[in-house]
Amino acid sequence: MNCWPWPFNLYFSDHRKEGDYPIIYSELSLTFSSVEALDAQLESMQLHLLEIPRPALFLAGKAFVQYRRIGGSKTNVLSDFLIGAHAAVSDLPVLTRDPHRYARYFPTVRLVTPGCLPLPSDPQ
């Protein structure tokens, strides 16, 4: 399994009630051999899957429209928009190594990053 180069487990030890997002579950699955293995790892960390509420799905679409209007080239809603919208609607933090897109489209979301990462004045 790929590990974060900083105390991922220590952060989540204080945020277990907040759970995991379905999109992140999908991304984590890349490093596991089976659903059962991933579920066992998440259970050992006392993390629980939270479904994405419909208002978050709606907000993700709106953020994606904004992204396209300012020149974004992707044609499908990006996973970061789904994760960020879920966090915004549910008042959850996002653990990320790349806070720029979250900061731009979901400014109310608490971002947890490795160290202090300066954000450019116009993050993309």
C-alpha positions as CSV (number, residue, x, y, z in Angstrom):
1,M,0.0,0.0,0.0
2,N,1.3,3.5,-0.8
3,C,1.6,5.6,2.4
4,W,1.4,9.3,2.9
5,P,4.8,10.8,3.7
6,W,3.3,12.4,6.9
7,P,1.1,11.3,9.8
8,F,-2.1,10.3,7.9
9,N,-3.2,7.9,10.6
10,L,-2.6,10.5,13.3
11,Y,-4.9,13.0,11.6
12,F,-7.6,10.5,11.1
13,S,-7.4,9.3,14.7
14,D,-9.0,12.6,15.6
15,H,-11.5,12.6,12.8
16,R,-12.9,9.0,12.7
17,K,-16.5,10.1,13.0
18,E,-16.2,12.0,9.7
19,G,-15.7,8.9,7.6
20,D,-14.5,8.3,4.0
21,Y,-15.9,9.5,0.7
22,P,-16.9,7.0,-2.0
23,I,-14.6,8.6,-4.5
24,I,-11.7,8.3,-2.2
25,Y,-12.6,4.6,-1.6
26,S,-12.4,4.1,-5.4
27,E,-8.9,5.8,-5.5
28,L,-7.7,3.8,-2.5
29,S,-8.8,0.6,-4.2
30,L,-5.9,0.8,-6.7
31,T,-3.5,-0.4,-4.0
32,F,-5.6,-3.3,-2.6
33,S,-6.1,-6.8,-4.0
34,S,-9.8,-7.0,-3.0
35,V,-12.8,-5.2,-1.6
36,E,-12.4,-7.2,1.6
37,A,-8.7,-6.1,2.0
38,L,-9.6,-2.4,1.6
39,D,-12.6,-2.7,3.9
40,A,-10.5,-4.4,6.5
41,Q,-7.9,-1.6,6.4
42,L,-10.5,1.1,6.7
43,E,-12.2,-0.8,9.6
44,S,-8.8,-1.1,11.3
45,M,-8.5,2.7,11.1
46,Q,-12.2,3.0,12.3
47,L,-13.1,4.9,9.1
48,H,-16.6,4.6,7.7
49,L,-18.0,5.2,4.2
50,L,-20.3,8.2,3.9
51,E,-22.6,8.4,0.9
52,I,-22.5,11.6,-1.1
53,P,-25.6,13.7,-0.4
54,R,-27.6,14.9,-3.5
55,P,-26.9,18.6,-2.6
56,A,-23.2,17.8,-2.9
57,L,-23.6,16.1,-6.3
58,F,-25.4,19.3,-7.4
59,L,-22.7,21.5,-6.0
60,A,-20.0,19.4,-7.8
61,G,-21.8,20.0,-11.1
62,K,-21.9,23.8,-10.5
63,A,-18.2,23.9,-9.6
64,F,-17.4,21.9,-12.8
65,V,-19.4,24.5,-14.9
66,Q,-17.3,27.3,-13.3
67,Y,-14.2,25.3,-14.1
68,R,-15.2,25.0,-17.7
69,R,-16.1,28.6,-18.0
70,I,-12.6,29.7,-16.9
71,G,-11.0,27.4,-19.5
72,G,-10.8,24.0,-17.8
73,S,-10.3,21.3,-20.5
74,K,-11.7,18.2,-18.8
75,T,-15.1,17.1,-20.2
76,N,-16.2,15.0,-17.2
77,V,-16.8,16.1,-13.6
78,L,-13.5,15.6,-11.8
79,S,-13.3,13.5,-8.6
80,D,-11.9,16.6,-6.8
81,F,-15.2,18.4,-7.4
82,L,-17.2,15.5,-6.0
83,I,-14.9,15.2,-3.0
84,G,-14.8,19.0,-2.4
85,A,-18.6,19.4,-2.8
86,H,-19.2,16.5,-0.4
87,A,-16.9,18.1,2.2
88,A,-18.5,21.5,1.7
89,V,-22.1,20.3,2.1
90,S,-21.3,18.0,5.0
91,D,-18.8,20.4,6.8
92,L,-16.0,17.8,6.5
93,P,-12.2,18.5,6.1
94,V,-10.3,17.3,3.1
95,L,-6.9,15.6,3.5
96,T,-4.9,16.5,0.3
97,R,-1.5,17.0,-1.1
98,D,-2.9,19.4,-3.7
99,P,-5.1,22.0,-2.1
100,H,-5.3,24.5,-5.0
101,R,-8.4,23.3,-6.7
102,Y,-10.3,22.8,-3.4
103,A,-9.3,26.3,-2.3
104,R,-10.6,27.8,-5.5
105,Y,-13.9,26.1,-5.9
106,F,-14.7,25.2,-2.2
107,P,-13.3,28.0,-0.1
108,T,-15.2,27.0,3.0
109,V,-13.7,23.5,3.2
110,R,-11.0,23.0,5.8
111,L,-7.9,21.6,4.0
112,V,-5.4,19.4,5.8
113,T,-2.1,19.3,3.9
114,P,1.4,18.1,4.6
115,G,3.1,21.2,6.1
116,C,2.1,24.7,5.2
117,L,1.6,25.0,1.4
118,P,1.4,28.6,0.1
119,L,-1.6,29.0,-2.2
120,P,-1.0,31.1,-5.3
121,S,-3.2,34.2,-5.6
122,D,-5.1,32.6,-8.5
123,P,-5.1,28.8,-7.9
124,Q,-6.3,26.6,-10.8
